[in-house]
Amino acid sequence: MLPIWYSPIYTDGLDPAARFPRERYRLVREALADLEVDGGIVFEEPGRLDPAALSPVHDEAYVRAFLEGSLEESMVRRIGLRPWTQVMVERTLILTGGTVEATERAISGGGFAANLGGGTHHAYHDFGSGYCIFNDLAVAARIAQRNHGIGRVAIIDLDVHQGDGTAAIFDDDSSVFTVSFHCQKNFPFRKMTSDIDVPLEEGTGDADYLEKLEQFFLCEMEALEFDLILFQAGVDALASDRLGHLSLTRAGLKRRNEIVLQFAQGKGVPLVITMGGGYGEPIGTSISAHADLFRQAANLQ
């Protein structure tokens, strides 16, 4: 079965007035209910991450200010999850804990595991940005390396927005290989440098996107060795996404997922899925695409 970490706090920890589509976590969970009954997936309750586990990645003063509720207003505004709620600290530690626990399960089990949330790739060492407070991908990678004997990690970021925080955190670190396929004329407007960046023109559709992705896996990934893959699997490259500016179809995204999952399976490398972005109009288009990925992973597990 595919283990998926999920907590109701992923939705409930955000204010209903927030512009962020908080309901998508609950809706994706509901969309997968039949697989839980059939035995294809099992939901796990994430624990609260010990804040000390953030120190290999994040600045101690930034972490302390967030935990104490004393972040400067400009930093809160840059994160953007407003109105700011009292439960935000608990939500963030549980969300990050979900990715860490999924990573530990993938390593111990040698297969796939997932967090029905996470992928907070805009968080930098000492500040948050773009709905991201702590970088769960970076935290999970470091814990895997320090505590679980993992050597080289690949972070494959296929969200429509560049994984700028992740790229900055691992700049000049050869033990973590960062990859980002993203819309060039989109947030963040000041891009960082990943190990591999594939900037895409607005309106890019299935054919061009998938050709580039297949070539990347064939020519780049196939020649490299990794002990762990973290897959930031945002679905905001959909044509219906209000923040995306690309033109992928649901079928195109399913093929994208297949390329990544089958590569990891073929290499025998543990893989962790984080949900990433999805801002479809209507939101149901994002829900369906997110659910597709978890179903595909469960079928291959």
C-alpha positions in Angstrom: 0.0 0.0 0.0 1.0 3.6 -0.5 1.4 5.4 2.9 0.2 9.0 2.7 0.6 11.4 5.6 -2.3 13.7 6.2 -3.9 15.8 9.0 -7.1 17.9 9.0 -4.9 20.8 10.3 -3.5 21.1 6.8 -6.9 22.8 6.0 -8.1 23.8 9.4 -4.9 25.6 10.3 -5.5 28.3 7.7 -8.1 31.0 8.1 -11.2 30.6 5.9 -10.6 34.1 4.6 -7.2 33.3 3.3 -6.7 33.6 -0.5 -4.9 30.3 -0.4 -7.2 27.3 -1.5 -7.0 25.6 1.9 -9.9 23.2 1.2 -7.9 21.3 -1.4 -6.2 19.1 1.2 -9.5 18.0 2.6 -11.0 17.5 -0.9 -8.0 15.4 -2.2 -8.3 13.3 1.0 -12.0 12.7 0.2 -11.2 12.0 -3.4 -9.0 9.1 -2.3 -11.4 7.5 0.1 -12.2 4.6 -2.2 -8.6 3.6 -2.3 -8.4 3.6 1.5 -11.3 1.1 1.5 -9.8 -1.0 -1.3 -6.4 -1.2 0.4 -4.4 0.8 -2.2 -3.4 3.5 0.3 -3.2 3.9 4.0 -3.4 7.4 5.7 -0.9 8.2 8.5 -1.3 10.9 11.0 1.8 13.1 11.0 3.5 14.1 14.3 4.7 17.5 15.3 8.2 18.1 14.1 10.7 19.0 16.9 11.8 22.6 16.0 15.4 21.5 16.7 15.2 19.5 13.5 15.0 22.7 11.5 18.4 23.9 12.5 20.4 22.2 9.7 18.4 24.2 7.2 16.9 27.3 8.7 18.3 30.3 10.6 17.7 30.0 14.3 16.6 33.6 14.7 14.0 33.2 12.0 12.7 29.9 13.5 12.5 31.4 16.9 10.6 34.5 15.7 8.1 32.3 13.9 7.6 30.0 16.9 7.2 33.0 19.3 4.8 34.9 16.9 7.3 37.8 16.6 8.0 37.8 12.9 8.2 41.3 11.4 5.1 42.3 9.5 7.1 42.5 6.3 8.1 38.9 6.7 4.5 37.8 7.3 3.4 39.7 4.3 6.1 38.0 2.1 4.8 34.6 3.2 1.3 35.6 2.3 -0.8 33.1 4.4 -3.1 35.8 5.8 -5.1 36.3 7.9 -2.4 34.9 10.2 -3.8 32.4 12.7 -2.7 31.3 16.2 -2.6 27.7 15.0 -0.2 28.4 12.2 2.8 27.3 14.2 1.2 23.9 14.9 0.1 23.5 11.3 3.6 24.3 9.9 5.4 21.8 12.3 2.9 19.1 11.5 3.0 19.7 7.8 6.8 19.6 7.8 6.7 16.5 10.0 4.5 14.8 7.5 7.2 15.1 4.8 10.0 14.0 7.2 8.0 10.9 8.3 7.1 10.0 4.7 10.7 10.3 3.8 11.7 8.0 6.7 9.1 5.4 5.6 10.2 5.6 1.9 13.8 4.9 3.0 13.0 2.1 5.4 10.5 0.5 2.9 12.5 1.1 -0.2 9.4 2.3 -2.2 7.1 5.3 -2.4 5.6 7.4 0.3 3.7 10.7 0.2 2.6 13.8 2.1 -0.8 15.1 1.2 0.7 18.6 1.6 4.2 20.1 1.7 6.5 21.0 -1.2 7.1 24.3 0.4 9.9 25.2 -2.0 9.9 29.0 -1.7 11.1 29.0 1.9 14.8 30.2 2.2 17.3 29.7 5.0 16.2 32.8 6.8 12.8 33.9 5.5 9.6 32.5 4.1 7.9 33.4 0.8 5.1 32.5 -1.5 2.9 30.6 1.1 6.0 28.7 2.3 7.3 29.1 5.9 9.9 26.3 6.3 11.3 24.3 3.4 10.1 20.7 4.1 12.0 19.3 1.1 15.3 20.7 2.4 14.5 19.6 6.0 13.6 16.0 4.9 16.8 15.8 2.7 19.0 16.9 5.6 17.4 14.5 8.1 17.7 11.6 5.6 21.4 12.4 5.1 22.3 12.9 8.8 20.1 10.2 10.4 19.4 7.6 7.8 22.6 6.9 5.8 21.4 8.7 2.7 24.1 10.0 0.4 23.0 11.9 -2.6 19.4 13.3 -2.9 17.6 14.5 -6.0 14.8 17.1 -5.6 12.7 17.0 -8.7 10.5 20.1 -8.7 7.8 20.1 -11.3 5.6 22.8 -9.8 5.0 25.6 -12.3 6.9 28.0 -10.0 10.6 27.7 -9.7 11.9 26.1 -6.5 13.9 29.1 -5.6 14.3 28.6 -1.9 15.4 25.0 -2.4 17.9 26.0 -5.0 19.3 28.7 -2.7 19.6 26.5 0.3 21.6 23.8 -1.6 23.7 26.2 -3.7 27.2 24.7 -4.1 26.1 21.5 -2.3 26.9 18.5 -4.5 25.1 16.1 -2.2 21.7 17.5 -3.2 20.8 17.7 -6.9 18.1 20.3 -7.5 15.9 20.3 -10.6 13.2 22.8 -11.6 10.8 22.8 -14.6 8.9 26.0 -14.4 7.2 28.9 -16.2 9.9 31.5 -16.8 7.6 34.5 -16.7 6.0 33.7 -13.3 6.7 33.9 -9.6 9.3 34.1 -8.3 10.4 36.9 -10.5 14.0 36.8 -9.2 15.1 33.3 -10.0 17.8 31.3 -8.2 20.1 28.8 -9.9 19.2 25.1 -9.5 21.6 22.4 -10.7 19.2 22.0 -13.6 16.7 24.7 -14.6 14.2 24.2 -17.5 12.4 27.6 -18.0 9.3 27.2 -20.1 7.5 29.8 -22.2 4.0 30.8 -21.2 1.4 28.6 -22.9 3.7 25.5 -23.2 1.6 22.5 -23.6 1.8 18.7 -23.3 4.0 17.9 -26.3 6.8 20.4 -25.6 6.8 19.8 -21.9 6.8 16.1 -22.0 9.5 16.0 -24.7 11.8 18.1 -22.5 11.0 16.0 -19.4 11.6 12.7 -21.1 14.9 14.0 -22.6 16.0 15.2 -19.1 15.4 11.8 -17.5 17.0 10.0 -20.4 20.1 12.2 -20.8 20.6 13.6 -17.3 19.0 11.5 -14.6 19.9 8.1 -16.1 23.6 8.9 -15.9 23.5 9.9 -12.2 23.2 7.9 -9.0 20.9 8.9 -6.2 19.9 7.3 -2.8 16.6 9.2 -2.5 14.2 11.3 -4.7 11.9 14.0 -3.4 9.2 14.8 -5.9 7.6 18.3 -5.7 4.5 17.4 -7.7 2.6 20.6 -8.0 -0.3 20.5 -10.5 -0.3 24.2 -11.3 1.0 23.6 -14.8 -2.6 22.8 -15.7 -4.2 25.1 -18.3 -7.0 25.8 -15.9 -4.7 27.0 -13.1 -5.1 30.7 -12.3 -1.5 31.1 -11.2 0.2 28.8 -13.7 0.4 30.3 -17.3 1.2 26.9 -18.8 -1.2 24.8 -20.8 -0.9 21.2 -19.7 -3.9 18.9 -19.7 -4.8 16.4 -17.1 -3.6 13.6 -19.4 -0.3 15.4 -19.8 0.2 15.6 -16.1 -0.6 11.9 -15.7 2.2 11.2 -18.2 4.5 13.5 -16.3 3.8 11.6 -13.1 4.4 8.3 -14.9 7.8 9.4 -16.1 9.0 10.3 -12.6 7.4 7.3 -10.8 8.6 4.7 -13.3 12.1 6.1 -13.3 12.3 5.8 -9.5 10.8 2.4 -9.6 13.2 1.2 -12.3 16.2 2.5 -10.4 15.0 1.0 -7.1 15.3 4.5 -5.5 12.9 5.5 -2.7 10.7 8.4 -3.7 8.7 10.8 -1.6 5.8 12.8 -3.1 4.9 16.2 -1.8 1.7 17.9 -3.1 3.0 21.3 -4.2 0.8 23.9 -5.8 -2.7 23.7 -7.4 -4.9 26.8 -7.9 -7.3 25.7 -10.5 -10.5 27.5 -11.5 -12.6 25.6 -10.7 -10.5 24.1 -7.9 -11.9 20.6 -8.9 -9.5 20.5 -11.8 -6.6 20.7 -9.3 -8.2 18.2 -7.0 -8.6 15.6 -9.8 -5.0 16.1 -10.9 -3.6 15.8 -7.4 -5.6 12.6 -6.8 -4.4 11.2 -10.1 -0.8 11.2 -8.9 -1.6 9.4 -5.6 -3.6 6.8 -7.5 -0.8 6.3 -9.9 1.8 5.9 -7.1 -0.5 3.4 -5.3 -0.9 1.3 -8.5 2.9 1.1 -8.9 3.7 0.6 -5.2 
